[in-house]
Amino acid sequence: MSAAATGEGAAALICDCDGVLIDSEAVAADVLVRELDARWPGVDARP
């Protein structure tokens, strides 16, 4: 049974604000491109 099913909370929260655990800049760029594509479908937003 999972922790969510038993009502237990998380024991820890890991925050990666400076990109040490993952390179979050690439992830953020992909999200930005998706959002721009959704708003302006005819414009090439890829860097």
Distance bins in CASP14 RR format, pairs under 12 A and 6 or more apart:
PFRMAT RR
TARGET T0000
AUTHOR 0000-0000-0000
RMODE 2
METHOD distances of the structure
MODEL  1
1 7 0 0 0 0 1 0 0 0 0 0 0
1 8 0 0 0 0 1 0 0 0 0 0 0
2 8 0 0 0 0 1 0 0 0 0 0 0
2 9 0 0 0 0 0 1 0 0 0 0 0
2 10 0 0 0 0 0 1 0 0 0 0 0
3 9 1 0 0 1 0 0 0 0 0 0 0
3 10 1 0 0 1 0 0 0 0 0 0 0
3 11 0 0 0 0 1 0 0 0 0 0 0
4 10 0 0 0 0 1 0 0 0 0 0 0
14 20 0 0 0 0 0 1 0 0 0 0 0
14 21 1 0 0 1 0 0 0 0 0 0 0
14 22 0 0 0 0 0 1 0 0 0 0 0
15 21 0 0 0 0 1 0 0 0 0 0 0
15 22 0 0 0 0 0 1 0 0 0 0 0
15 24 0 0 0 0 0 1 0 0 0 0 0
16 22 1 0 0 1 0 0 0 0 0 0 0
16 23 0 0 0 0 1 0 0 0 0 0 0
16 24 1 0 0 1 0 0 0 0 0 0 0
16 25 0 0 0 0 0 1 0 0 0 0 0
16 27 0 0 0 0 0 1 0 0 0 0 0
17 24 0 0 0 0 1 0 0 0 0 0 0
18 24 0 0 0 0 1 0 0 0 0 0 0
18 25 0 0 0 0 0 1 0 0 0 0 0
19 25 1 0 0 1 0 0 0 0 0 0 0
19 26 0 0 0 0 0 1 0 0 0 0 0
19 27 0 0 0 0 1 0 0 0 0 0 0
19 28 0 0 0 0 0 1 0 0 0 0 0
21 27 0 0 0 0 0 1 0 0 0 0 0
22 28 0 0 0 0 0 1 0 0 0 0 0
23 29 0 0 0 0 0 1 0 0 0 0 0
23 30 0 0 0 0 0 1 0 0 0 0 0
24 30 0 0 0 0 0 1 0 0 0 0 0
24 31 0 0 0 0 0 1 0 0 0 0 0
25 31 0 0 0 0 0 1 0 0 0 0 0
25 32 0 0 0 0 0 1 0 0 0 0 0
25 47 0 0 0 0 0 1 0 0 0 0 0
26 32 0 0 0 0 0 1 0 0 0 0 0
26 33 0 0 0 0 0 1 0 0 0 0 0
26 47 0 0 0 0 0 1 0 0 0 0 0
27 33 0 0 0 0 0 1 0 0 0 0 0
27 34 0 0 0 0 0 1 0 0 0 0 0
28 34 0 0 0 0 0 1 0 0 0 0 0
28 35 0 0 0 0 0 1 0 0 0 0 0
29 35 0 0 0 0 0 1 0 0 0 0 0
29 36 0 0 0 0 0 1 0 0 0 0 0
29 45 0 0 0 0 1 0 0 0 0 0 0
29 46 0 0 0 0 1 0 0 0 0 0 0
29 47 1 0 0 1 0 0 0 0 0 0 0
30 36 0 0 0 0 0 1 0 0 0 0 0
30 37 0 0 0 0 0 1 0 0 0 0 0
30 45 0 0 0 0 0 1 0 0 0 0 0
30 46 0 0 0 0 1 0 0 0 0 0 0
30 47 0 0 0 0 0 1 0 0 0 0 0
31 37 0 0 0 0 0 1 0 0 0 0 0
31 38 0 0 0 0 0 1 0 0 0 0 0
31 45 0 0 0 0 0 1 0 0 0 0 0
32 38 0 0 0 0 0 1 0 0 0 0 0
32 39 0 0 0 0 0 1 0 0 0 0 0
32 45 1 0 0 1 0 0 0 0 0 0 0
32 46 0 0 0 0 0 1 0 0 0 0 0
32 47 0 0 0 0 1 0 0 0 0 0 0
33 39 0 0 0 0 0 1 0 0 0 0 0
33 40 0 0 0 0 0 1 0 0 0 0 0
33 43 0 0 0 0 0 1 0 0 0 0 0
33 44 0 0 0 0 1 0 0 0 0 0 0
33 45 1 0 1 0 0 0 0 0 0 0 0
33 46 1 0 0 1 0 0 0 0 0 0 0
33 47 1 0 0 1 0 0 0 0 0 0 0
34 40 0 0 0 0 0 1 0 0 0 0 0
34 41 0 0 0 0 0 1 0 0 0 0 0
34 45 0 0 0 0 1 0 0 0 0 0 0
34 46 0 0 0 0 0 1 0 0 0 0 0
35 41 0 0 0 0 0 1 0 0 0 0 0
35 45 0 0 0 0 1 0 0 0 0 0 0
36 42 0 0 0 0 0 1 0 0 0 0 0
36 43 1 0 0 1 0 0 0 0 0 0 0
36 44 0 0 0 0 1 0 0 0 0 0 0
36 45 1 1 0 0 0 0 0 0 0 0 0
36 46 0 0 0 0 1 0 0 0 0 0 0
36 47 0 0 0 0 0 1 0 0 0 0 0
37 43 1 0 0 1 0 0 0 0 0 0 0
37 44 0 0 0 0 1 0 0 0 0 0 0
37 45 1 0 1 0 0 0 0 0 0 0 0
37 46 0 0 0 0 1 0 0 0 0 0 0
38 45 0 0 0 0 1 0 0 0 0 0 0
39 45 0 0 0 0 1 0 0 0 0 0 0
END
